Structures are given as structure tokens and as C-alpha cells.
Amino acid sequence: MATPAAVARPSRVLYRGAMGVEDELRDSAARYRALFESSPLPMWVYDTDTLRFLTVNEAAIRRYGYTRAEFAELSLADLRPAEDHELLRASVARRGDAPEVWRHLTKHGELLTVEITAHDLEFEGKRGRLVLANDITARQQLEDQLRQSQKMEAIGLLAGGVAHDFNNILCVIMSYSEALLAGLGPSELRDDIQEIHNAGGRGAALTRQLLMFNRAQLVEPRVLDLNDVLADMGKMLQRLLRADIALVSRTAPGLGFVRADQGSLEQVIMNLVVNARDAMPAGGQLVLETANVALDAGYAADHLGVAPGAYVLLAVTDTGVGMDRATQARIFEPFFTTKERGRGTGLGLSTVFGIVRQSAGHLWVDSEPGRGTTFRIYLPRVVAVAPRRRDESRPATLRGSETILVVEDDDQVRAVAVAVLRRQGYRVLAARDGGEAQRVSDGSPDAIHLLLTDVVLPGISGPELAHQLGHRHPEMKVLCMSGYTDEINDGRSACATNVPYLQKPFTADAMSTAVRRLLDGDRAATAP
């Protein structure tokens, strides 16, 4: 029979064991509480019946801006935008550990994109859910920027391809109509042909806008002071605005220089001003601002395609109706417009986009419905050098007797170029590709004074053809025809930067002028 002492001994062992379990539970709870509080990501537990917060960690307090006491008075609905409230109960009812993405609001109204991971548990006798909130706002913005960039590149390729083929058609329409006009006196027929020529000109302007969007329009960049550009445009911009719109200019002293095509940059400013005017139907204020800015690595990390460095800022701000996020996502697409039918082509902002990108710059838009819009354009700052100005004087005569070799794979464009030059008195040879051009050159007893060639040809490029023919005709001048800069920058055109260009679509007068300038020794023969 066991003694009392013997019976009591195991009881003390069991008591000490129970105390050890309680200690371990307290230690475990303390460790989990420490992990909860020290997590760098916001965490909380909420009551799945009332949706009220039961506890939050320090990271949640820092990110959302509420104190611990304020959180205790809030529910999940207070973190969600009003338009998401209907979906809130459905999301709570779903059970599972798969992450979900939601929009949250901070105390100060900042809208966050948050990836939520949740797990059910019992907390202080209540059915609760532990939530870990990963703020992916910056990542989402970069992903949106990447998708937008890819979309714009795809649209640009399509626009550039259409514009390239359209250019050749316009060359024929404009050149033949111009030739007919030159031989007709005042008549009803002349008026009809003039309308055809005018329509061709409008088509050419539309094509230039498409090419600007695709950063493929031929330009002549030079060093510019944006303050001077704005000053020169002041009177014209004022005429574009109504009397109920105040134009304010805030130009920074000592502004750095940029390298851009002045005509294209003026078009950017004019398009933005017209857009701002239309966004202020009841009047308002339009502010044009310049400044020297330095964009650091942090800014570049948050803005896709931006390199850190020194920039010149041009900001255009209006107090108009503003735009929602859905509209902002599409404003740079060609032919997208919020205006009623018949008011605008929808190419104004797409042209702005293309010109800024072609100038190695970038632009960002800040806008909210009812709070106006700001377009910020950043152009790389450059060291000032004296710009080279082109001689714009017209040759004394467009006629000549030299021998010109025309190489163009489009039959109609080649035919119109040959016809125009022959009417000016030149001896003209023609070929559709590089191989035929070499045979024509070999069979010509006379020296070839000028090669007028398309940049992209079947087989070899125009500049490569010029290089090969140059061995036989060392005095030969070269004038390349091109519809857009992708042709010029093609890898096959290594010597293209040293060759003058004739922009398609061209008129008979523009081609004749460029040819005569080059033959007369003016290397700046590129036609506008």
C-alpha cells in the first residue's frame, strides 16, 4: 500500500508539468505577438461578424495614419472606397488563403492598391481573421506604365506603317495636281484640281501627325531656350484663348537649354494650350511654367523609361474640368477624343506624345475631375552651342540640265519624280532597285550628277547604293527620299546621317527646290 508521501510525489510532478505548459503558451503567445508587432507589413485581426478591428500592428498604424485607439473604432468598410462597399461582404464571406487585391484608403485620403492574404482564427473568444496587407501601389503603377507603353508602341507601329504607304499615294496626288495647276488658267476645272491638291495637303498634314506620334517624323533639332520659344509664341497663344481665360507665364531665370525641333515644340505648346482652352468652357486660368529640374534615381524608379539627370521642365496647367483615370489612360491614343463629333481629329495629344518622345523627353499628366489638369514635359538639359541655321532662300531657278538617277521601288512615285524633273530640263535615268540602278549607271556614257533615291529599297538600301555608285561617280550628289525616320535609322543605312533628305509626301516644287539647292552646292537641302 502506497504511503501518502509516495502518492503526493507524482501530484507535484503533474502540477509542475501543467505550469510548464502554461509558461510555454505564454512564451509562444509573446513570440507571436512580437512577430505581429515587428512585421514590416501592415497586419490586423478583425471580427468576421461585425467587421470591426480587434487588433492592429505598428506597421498598419504607420501606413494608414490612424492611431491604435482610432482603429478600435473603425471597421473594414472605413478602409475601402465607397464604390467598393457592395463587394466587401462578398470578399469577407469567401474563405481561403489565396491572395486578393483590393483598394484601400488611408486616413489622409491616399488610395492604395493592396494585396491581401487572410487566415481565419479565434481571437479572444471571437471569430476573427488575421490579415497581412502588402502595399503594391508602386508596383501596380509601374505595371500600368509598362502596359500603357507597350500599347502605345503597338499603336505607333500600326500608325507608322499606314502613314508610310499613304505617303507614296499622296506624293502622286500632290505632284500631278500641282503640275496640272501650273498649266491651267482660271477655270472651273482649275478650281476642282485645286481642291484635289488641297485635300492632298490635308492628308499630308494628317500623315505628319501620325508619324510624330510614332516618333518617325523627320525633324531638324537644334539648341533652344524654352523661355524664348514661349516669348515668341505669346501673342499667338493669346489669340487662341477666349477673353475669359487668363494666360499666366512663369518662366525661370537662367533656364537651361534643350535640343529639339522648334516647329515641333511650338506644335506641342499650341496643342496643349488649345486642349486647356477647351477644358475650360466657363473660363479660368492657364499657366505656362518653365524650370530647371534634376530627376533622381528614386523618381526614375517610379517612372518607366526615365533616366536620372538634368532636365528642363515645361508645365501647362489649367483650371478646367479635369479627367478621370479611365480617360487619362487613353488620351495619347491616336483618334481618341472626348469632344463631340466634328470638333478635332483626336490627334492633338498623340502628336504631343510623339514629339516629346522623339526629343528624348517624357511627359506626365496630373488630373482629377473638377480640379484641372497639369501636363509636365521634361526635356534633357544640354550644354549650349551655337545652332546652325539652314539657308531658306529659294534658288534663282529650278531648272537644270544635269543628269539625275532616280531610284524608287514604287512605280507611281518613280514616274512622278521622273516627269517633274524632265519638265525642269534635267536628263533623267530611272531604276526600281539597287541592282537595276547599278546596271543603268554602268550603261550611262555621261556622269551622274545626282542620285535621288528612296532609303529602303529591295536588296540594298539607298545610302548603300550611293556608296557603291560613288566609286564610279565621285562628284555625284545624293538626295534620299524618306517617309519616316525608322527608314533613316535602319541598320542598313550607316551613312544616312551624312545625306540630305526629302520628306515624303513631297510636292513637285519641294522636290525641284531640294534638287536644285543640292546641285548648287547647298548641303542643307533637306526639304520641309
C-alpha positions as CSV (number, residue, x, y, z in Angstrom):
1,M,0.0,0.0,0.0
2,A,1.4,3.4,-1.0
3,T,2.3,5.9,1.6
4,P,0.8,9.4,1.5
5,A,4.2,10.8,0.6
6,A,4.5,8.4,-2.3
7,V,1.0,9.4,-3.6
8,A,1.8,13.1,-3.2
9,R,5.1,12.9,-5.1
10,P,3.6,12.3,-8.6
11,S,0.9,15.0,-7.9
12,R,3.7,17.6,-7.5
13,V,5.2,16.4,-10.8
14,L,1.9,16.8,-12.6
15,Y,1.4,20.3,-11.1
16,R,4.8,21.4,-12.3
17,G,4.1,19.9,-15.8
18,A,0.9,22.0,-16.1
19,M,2.7,25.1,-15.1
20,G,5.4,24.4,-17.7
21,V,2.7,24.2,-20.4
22,E,1.2,27.5,-19.3
23,D,4.7,29.1,-19.4
24,E,5.3,27.7,-22.9
25,L,1.9,29.0,-24.1
26,R,2.6,32.4,-22.6
27,D,6.1,32.4,-24.2
28,S,4.6,31.3,-27.6
29,A,1.9,34.0,-27.4
30,A,4.6,36.6,-26.6
31,R,6.7,35.4,-29.6
32,Y,3.8,35.6,-31.9
33,R,2.8,39.0,-30.6
34,A,6.4,40.2,-31.1
35,L,6.3,38.9,-34.7
36,F,3.0,40.5,-35.3
37,E,4.1,43.9,-34.0
38,S,7.6,43.8,-35.7
39,S,6.2,42.8,-39.1
40,P,7.3,45.4,-41.7
41,L,3.9,44.9,-43.4
42,P,0.6,46.1,-42.0
43,M,-1.3,43.3,-40.1
44,W,-4.6,43.2,-38.2
45,V,-7.2,40.9,-36.9
46,Y,-10.9,41.8,-37.4
47,D,-14.2,40.3,-36.3
48,T,-15.8,38.5,-39.2
49,D,-19.3,39.1,-37.8
50,T,-19.0,42.9,-37.2
51,L,-16.0,43.6,-39.4
52,R,-14.5,45.7,-36.6
53,F,-10.8,45.7,-35.9
54,L,-9.8,43.7,-32.9
55,T,-6.0,44.5,-33.0
56,V,-3.5,46.1,-35.4
57,N,0.2,46.2,-35.6
58,E,2.6,49.2,-35.7
59,A,3.1,48.9,-39.5
60,A,-0.7,49.3,-40.1
61,I,-0.7,52.4,-37.8
62,R,2.2,54.0,-39.8
63,R,0.9,53.2,-43.2
64,Y,-2.8,54.1,-42.7
65,G,-2.3,57.0,-40.4
66,Y,-4.8,56.0,-37.7
67,T,-3.9,55.6,-34.0
68,R,-4.5,52.3,-32.3
69,A,-7.5,53.9,-30.5
70,E,-8.9,55.1,-33.8
71,F,-8.5,51.7,-35.4
72,A,-10.5,50.2,-32.5
73,E,-13.5,52.4,-33.6
74,L,-13.2,51.5,-37.3
75,S,-14.4,48.6,-39.4
76,L,-13.1,47.3,-42.7
77,A,-15.6,49.5,-44.6
78,D,-13.7,52.6,-43.4
79,L,-10.6,51.4,-45.3
80,R,-12.5,50.8,-48.6
81,P,-13.6,53.4,-51.1
82,A,-17.4,53.9,-51.1
83,E,-17.8,52.2,-54.5
84,D,-16.2,49.0,-53.2
85,H,-18.6,48.6,-50.2
86,E,-21.0,46.4,-52.1
87,L,-18.2,43.9,-52.7
88,L,-16.9,43.9,-49.2
89,R,-19.3,41.4,-47.6
90,A,-18.7,39.0,-50.6
91,S,-15.0,39.2,-50.1
92,V,-15.3,38.5,-46.3
93,A,-17.6,35.5,-47.0
94,R,-15.0,33.9,-49.2
95,R,-12.8,31.5,-47.3
96,G,-9.4,30.5,-48.5
97,D,-5.8,31.5,-48.3
98,A,-5.5,32.8,-51.9
99,P,-4.3,36.5,-52.0
100,E,-6.7,39.1,-53.3
101,V,-6.1,42.6,-54.5
102,W,-8.2,45.5,-53.1
103,R,-8.1,49.2,-52.9
104,H,-7.7,50.9,-49.5
105,L,-7.9,54.4,-48.3
106,T,-5.6,55.9,-45.7
107,K,-6.7,58.4,-43.1
108,H,-5.5,61.3,-45.3
109,G,-7.3,60.0,-48.4
110,E,-4.4,58.3,-50.2
111,L,-5.6,55.5,-52.4
112,L,-3.6,52.3,-52.1
113,T,-3.5,49.1,-54.1
114,V,-3.1,46.3,-51.6
115,E,-2.6,42.6,-51.9
116,I,-4.4,40.9,-49.0
117,T,-3.6,37.5,-47.5
118,A,-6.0,36.3,-44.8
119,H,-6.4,33.4,-42.4
120,D,-9.3,32.5,-40.1
121,L,-8.6,32.1,-36.3
122,E,-10.3,32.6,-32.9
123,F,-9.3,35.7,-31.1
124,E,-10.3,36.5,-27.6
125,G,-13.3,34.2,-27.9
126,K,-14.5,35.8,-31.2
127,R,-14.4,34.5,-34.8
128,G,-11.7,36.6,-36.4
129,R,-9.5,36.8,-39.4
130,L,-5.8,37.6,-39.5
131,V,-4.8,39.8,-42.4
132,L,-1.5,40.7,-43.9
133,A,-1.7,43.7,-46.3
134,N,1.1,44.2,-48.8
135,D,1.1,47.6,-50.4
136,I,1.7,47.1,-54.1
137,T,0.7,50.6,-55.3
138,A,4.1,51.4,-56.7
139,R,4.4,48.0,-58.4
140,Q,0.9,48.4,-59.9
141,Q,1.8,51.8,-61.2
142,L,4.9,50.5,-62.9
143,E,3.0,47.6,-64.4
144,D,0.3,50.1,-65.7
145,Q,3.0,52.3,-67.2
146,L,4.6,49.2,-68.9
147,R,1.2,48.1,-70.3
148,Q,0.5,51.6,-71.5
149,S,3.9,51.9,-73.1
150,Q,3.5,48.6,-74.9
151,K,0.1,49.6,-76.1
152,M,1.4,52.9,-77.4
153,E,4.3,51.3,-79.2
154,A,1.9,48.8,-80.9
155,I,-0.4,51.6,-82.0
156,G,2.6,53.6,-83.2
157,L,3.9,50.7,-85.4
158,L,0.5,50.5,-87.0
159,A,0.2,54.2,-87.5
160,G,3.7,54.4,-89.0
161,G,3.0,51.5,-91.4
162,V,-0.2,53.1,-92.6
163,A,1.5,56.5,-92.9
164,H,4.4,55.0,-95.0
165,D,2.1,53.6,-97.6
166,F,-0.2,56.7,-97.6
167,N,2.8,58.9,-98.2
168,N,3.6,57.3,-101.6
169,I,-0.1,57.8,-102.7
170,L,0.0,61.4,-101.5
171,C,3.2,62.1,-103.5
172,V,1.4,61.1,-106.7
173,I,-1.7,63.1,-105.9
174,M,0.1,66.3,-104.9
175,S,2.7,66.3,-107.6
176,Y,0.4,65.6,-110.5
177,S,-2.3,68.1,-109.3
178,E,0.5,70.7,-108.8
179,A,1.7,70.1,-112.4
180,L,-1.9,70.4,-113.8
181,L,-2.4,73.6,-111.9
182,A,0.8,75.1,-113.4
183,G,-0.6,74.6,-116.9
184,L,-4.2,75.9,-116.3
185,G,-5.6,79.3,-116.3
186,P,-8.6,80.4,-114.2
187,S,-11.5,78.0,-114.8
188,E,-13.9,75.7,-113.1
189,L,-11.6,72.7,-113.9
190,R,-8.7,74.5,-112.2
191,D,-10.8,75.1,-109.1
192,D,-11.6,71.4,-109.0
193,I,-8.0,70.4,-109.3
194,Q,-7.0,72.9,-106.6
195,E,-9.4,71.2,-104.3
196,I,-7.7,67.9,-105.0
197,H,-4.4,69.4,-104.3
198,N,-5.7,71.0,-101.0
199,A,-7.1,67.6,-100.0
200,G,-3.7,66.1,-100.6
201,G,-2.2,68.7,-98.4
202,R,-4.6,67.9,-95.6
203,G,-3.8,64.2,-96.0
204,A,-0.1,65.1,-95.7
205,A,-0.7,67.0,-92.5
206,L,-2.6,64.1,-91.1
207,T,0.3,61.8,-92.0
208,R,2.8,64.0,-90.3
209,Q,0.8,63.9,-87.1
210,L,0.7,60.1,-87.3
211,L,4.4,60.0,-87.8
212,M,5.0,62.4,-85.0
213,F,3.0,60.0,-82.7
214,N,5.3,57.2,-83.8
215,R,8.4,59.4,-83.3
216,A,9.1,58.9,-87.0
217,Q,8.6,62.4,-88.4
218,L,11.8,63.9,-89.9
219,V,12.9,66.8,-87.8
220,E,15.8,69.3,-87.5
221,P,16.7,69.6,-83.8
222,R,18.8,72.5,-82.6
223,V,19.6,74.1,-79.3
224,L,16.7,76.1,-77.9
225,D,15.8,78.2,-74.9
226,L,12.2,77.4,-73.9
227,N,11.7,80.9,-72.5
228,D,12.5,82.4,-75.9
229,V,10.1,79.9,-77.6
230,L,7.3,80.9,-75.2
231,A,8.0,84.6,-75.6
232,D,7.9,84.3,-79.4
233,M,4.6,82.5,-79.2
234,G,3.0,84.8,-76.6
235,K,0.8,86.8,-79.0
236,M,-0.3,83.8,-81.0
237,L,-1.3,81.9,-77.8
238,Q,-3.3,84.8,-76.5
239,R,-5.2,84.9,-79.7
240,L,-6.1,81.2,-79.3
241,L,-7.7,81.8,-75.9
242,R,-11.0,83.4,-75.1
243,A,-11.3,86.6,-73.1
244,D,-12.5,84.7,-70.0
245,I,-9.2,82.7,-69.8
246,A,-6.2,84.4,-68.2
247,L,-2.8,83.4,-69.5
248,V,0.0,83.4,-66.9
249,S,3.6,82.8,-67.8
250,R,6.1,81.8,-65.0
251,T,9.5,81.4,-66.7
252,A,12.5,80.6,-64.7
253,P,15.6,82.9,-65.0
254,G,18.8,81.2,-66.1
255,L,16.8,78.4,-67.8
256,G,19.0,75.6,-69.3
257,F,18.9,74.8,-73.0
258,V,17.2,71.8,-74.7
259,R,17.8,70.2,-78.1
260,A,14.6,69.9,-80.1
261,D,12.9,70.8,-83.4
262,Q,11.5,74.3,-82.9
263,G,8.5,73.9,-85.1
264,S,7.6,70.6,-83.4
265,L,8.0,72.1,-80.0
266,E,5.8,75.0,-80.9
267,Q,3.2,72.5,-82.0
268,V,3.4,70.8,-78.6
269,I,2.7,74.0,-76.8
270,M,-0.1,75.1,-79.2
271,N,-1.8,71.7,-78.9
272,L,-1.7,71.8,-75.1
273,V,-3.0,75.3,-74.9
274,V,-5.9,74.5,-77.3
275,N,-6.7,71.4,-75.2
276,A,-6.6,73.5,-72.0
277,R,-8.9,76.2,-73.5
278,D,-11.4,73.5,-74.5
279,A,-11.3,72.1,-70.9
280,M,-12.4,75.5,-69.5
281,P,-15.8,76.2,-71.1
282,A,-16.6,78.6,-68.3
283,G,-13.3,80.3,-68.3
284,G,-10.3,80.0,-65.9
285,Q,-6.6,80.3,-65.7
286,L,-3.9,78.8,-67.9
287,V,-0.4,78.8,-66.5
288,L,2.8,78.1,-68.6
289,E,5.8,77.4,-66.4
290,T,9.5,76.6,-67.0
291,A,12.1,75.4,-64.6
292,N,15.4,73.6,-64.3
293,V,14.9,70.3,-62.5
294,A,17.1,67.3,-61.5
295,L,15.4,63.9,-61.6
296,D,17.0,61.5,-59.2
297,A,17.2,57.7,-59.2
298,G,14.1,57.5,-56.9
299,Y,12.0,59.4,-59.5
300,A,13.3,57.3,-62.3
301,A,12.5,54.1,-60.4
302,D,8.9,55.2,-60.2
303,H,8.5,56.3,-63.8
304,L,9.1,53.8,-66.5
305,G,11.7,54.8,-69.2
306,V,13.1,57.8,-67.3
307,A,16.8,58.2,-66.8
308,P,18.1,60.3,-63.9
309,G,19.7,63.6,-64.8
310,A,19.3,67.3,-65.5
311,Y,16.1,68.3,-67.3
312,V,14.2,71.4,-68.3
313,L,10.5,71.4,-67.3
314,L,7.7,72.8,-69.3
315,A,4.4,72.6,-67.3
316,V,1.0,73.6,-68.7
317,T,-1.7,73.8,-66.1
318,D,-5.4,74.7,-66.5
319,T,-8.3,75.1,-64.0
320,G,-10.7,73.2,-66.2
321,V,-12.9,70.2,-65.9
322,G,-10.1,67.6,-65.4
323,M,-10.1,64.0,-66.3
324,D,-10.8,60.7,-64.6
325,R,-8.3,57.8,-64.6
326,A,-10.0,55.9,-67.5
327,T,-9.7,59.0,-69.7
328,Q,-6.1,59.6,-68.8
329,A,-5.3,56.1,-69.8
330,R,-6.3,56.8,-73.4
331,I,-5.6,60.5,-74.1
332,F,-2.5,59.8,-76.1
333,E,-4.0,57.3,-78.4
334,P,-4.5,58.5,-82.0
335,F,-8.1,59.4,-82.8
336,F,-9.2,59.2,-79.2
337,T,-11.2,62.3,-78.2
338,T,-13.7,63.4,-75.6
339,K,-15.0,66.1,-77.8
340,E,-18.2,65.9,-79.8
341,R,-18.1,64.7,-83.4
342,G,-16.7,67.2,-85.8
343,R,-14.5,69.0,-83.2
344,G,-11.0,67.9,-83.6
345,T,-9.3,64.7,-85.0
346,G,-8.1,63.2,-81.8
347,L,-4.5,63.6,-82.9
348,G,-3.5,66.6,-80.8
349,L,-2.2,64.8,-77.7
350,S,-0.9,61.8,-79.6
351,T,1.2,64.3,-81.6
352,V,2.4,65.9,-78.3
353,F,3.3,62.4,-77.1
354,G,5.3,61.6,-80.2
355,I,7.2,64.8,-80.4
356,V,8.2,64.7,-76.7
357,R,9.4,61.1,-77.0
358,Q,11.3,62.0,-80.3
359,S,13.0,64.8,-78.4
360,A,14.3,62.2,-75.8
361,G,11.9,63.6,-73.2
362,H,8.9,62.3,-71.3
363,L,5.7,63.7,-70.0
364,W,3.3,63.0,-67.2
365,V,-0.3,64.1,-66.5
366,D,-1.8,65.0,-63.2
367,S,-5.6,65.5,-63.3
368,E,-8.8,64.9,-61.3
369,P,-12.4,65.6,-62.3
370,G,-13.3,69.1,-61.3
371,R,-9.7,70.0,-60.3
372,G,-8.0,70.8,-63.6
373,T,-5.1,69.3,-65.4
374,T,-1.3,69.7,-65.5
375,F,0.9,68.4,-68.3
376,R,4.6,68.2,-67.2
377,I,7.1,67.8,-70.1
378,Y,10.7,67.0,-69.2
379,L,13.4,67.6,-71.9
380,P,17.0,66.7,-71.3
381,R,19.1,69.8,-70.5
382,V,22.1,70.3,-72.8
383,V,25.2,72.4,-72.9
384,A,24.5,75.4,-75.1
385,V,26.1,75.5,-78.5
386,A,25.5,77.9,-81.4
387,P,22.8,76.5,-83.5
388,R,23.4,76.0,-87.2
389,R,20.6,77.7,-89.2
390,R,19.6,76.5,-92.6
391,D,19.6,78.8,-95.6
392,E,15.9,79.1,-96.5
393,S,16.5,81.2,-99.6
394,R,14.9,79.9,-102.8
395,P,17.2,79.1,-105.7
396,A,17.1,81.6,-108.5
397,T,15.9,78.9,-110.9
398,L,14.6,75.4,-110.5
399,R,15.6,74.3,-114.0
400,G,18.8,72.5,-114.9
401,S,20.5,70.2,-117.5
402,E,22.4,67.8,-115.2
403,T,21.9,64.0,-115.2
404,I,19.9,62.6,-112.4
405,L,19.4,58.9,-111.5
406,V,16.0,58.3,-109.7
407,V,15.8,55.0,-107.8
408,E,12.3,54.2,-106.2
409,D,10.5,50.9,-105.9
410,D,7.0,52.4,-106.0
411,D,6.2,52.7,-109.7
412,Q,3.9,55.7,-109.4
413,V,6.3,57.7,-107.2
414,R,9.1,57.0,-109.5
415,A,7.1,58.0,-112.5
416,V,6.0,61.3,-111.0
417,A,9.6,62.2,-109.9
418,V,10.9,61.4,-113.4
419,A,8.2,63.5,-115.0
420,V,8.7,66.5,-112.8
421,L,12.5,66.6,-113.2
422,R,12.3,66.2,-117.0
423,R,9.9,69.1,-117.2
424,Q,12.6,71.1,-115.4
425,G,15.1,70.2,-118.2
426,Y,17.2,67.5,-116.5
427,R,18.3,64.3,-118.2
428,V,16.7,61.6,-116.0
429,L,17.6,57.9,-115.6
430,A,15.3,55.7,-113.6
431,A,15.6,52.3,-111.7
432,R,13.3,50.4,-109.3
433,D,16.0,48.9,-107.1
434,G,19.8,48.9,-106.4
435,G,20.7,46.2,-108.9
436,E,18.9,47.9,-111.8
437,A,20.4,51.3,-110.7
438,Q,23.9,49.8,-111.0
439,R,23.2,48.5,-114.4
440,V,21.8,51.8,-115.5
441,S,24.8,53.6,-114.1
442,D,27.2,51.2,-115.9
443,G,25.4,51.8,-119.2
444,S,25.4,55.6,-119.0
445,P,28.0,57.3,-121.0
446,D,27.6,60.5,-119.0
447,A,28.5,61.3,-115.5
448,I,25.6,61.2,-113.0
449,H,25.4,64.4,-111.1
450,L,22.8,63.5,-108.6
451,L,21.3,60.3,-107.2
452,L,17.7,60.7,-105.9
453,T,16.9,57.5,-104.1
454,D,14.4,56.1,-101.6
455,V,16.1,55.0,-98.4
456,V,14.6,51.5,-98.2
457,L,14.9,49.5,-101.5
458,P,14.6,45.8,-102.4
459,G,18.1,44.3,-101.9
460,I,20.3,47.1,-100.7
461,S,19.4,50.4,-99.1
462,G,19.6,53.8,-100.8
463,P,22.7,55.0,-98.8
464,E,24.5,51.8,-99.6
465,L,23.7,52.2,-103.2
466,A,25.1,55.8,-103.0
467,H,28.3,54.4,-101.5
468,Q,28.7,51.9,-104.3
469,L,28.0,54.3,-107.1
470,G,30.2,56.9,-105.6
471,H,33.3,55.0,-106.7
472,R,32.3,55.4,-110.3
473,H,30.8,58.9,-110.0
474,P,32.9,60.6,-107.3
475,E,31.3,64.0,-107.9
476,M,27.8,62.7,-107.6
477,K,25.5,64.3,-105.0
478,V,23.0,62.2,-103.1
479,L,19.4,63.1,-102.0
480,C,17.4,60.5,-100.2
481,M,13.6,60.3,-100.2
482,S,12.1,59.0,-96.9
483,G,8.7,58.8,-95.4
484,Y,9.8,58.4,-91.8
485,T,12.9,58.2,-89.5
486,D,12.7,54.4,-89.0
487,E,13.9,54.1,-92.6
488,I,16.7,56.6,-91.9
489,N,17.8,54.8,-88.7
490,D,17.6,51.4,-90.3
491,G,20.8,49.4,-89.6
492,R,21.5,49.2,-93.3
493,S,21.8,53.0,-93.6
494,A,25.0,53.6,-91.7
495,C,25.9,56.6,-93.8
496,A,22.4,58.1,-93.7
497,T,23.3,60.9,-91.3
498,N,25.6,62.5,-93.9
499,V,22.9,62.6,-96.6
500,P,20.2,65.3,-97.2
501,Y,16.6,64.0,-97.1
502,L,13.5,64.8,-99.0
503,Q,10.4,64.2,-96.8
504,K,7.5,62.2,-98.2
505,P,4.9,63.2,-99.2
506,F,6.6,66.0,-101.3
507,T,5.2,68.4,-103.9
508,A,6.8,68.9,-107.2
509,D,8.0,72.3,-106.1
510,A,9.6,70.9,-102.9
511,M,11.5,68.2,-104.8
512,S,12.7,70.6,-107.5
513,T,13.9,73.1,-104.9
514,A,15.7,70.4,-102.9
515,V,17.4,69.1,-106.1
516,R,18.5,72.5,-107.3
517,R,19.8,73.5,-103.8
518,L,21.9,70.4,-103.6
519,L,23.3,70.7,-107.2
520,D,24.2,74.3,-106.4
521,G,26.3,73.2,-103.5
522,D,23.9,73.7,-100.5
523,R,24.2,70.6,-98.4
524,A,21.3,71.7,-96.2
525,A,18.9,70.7,-98.9
526,T,16.5,68.7,-96.7
527,A,13.0,69.8,-97.7
528,P,10.4,70.5,-95.0
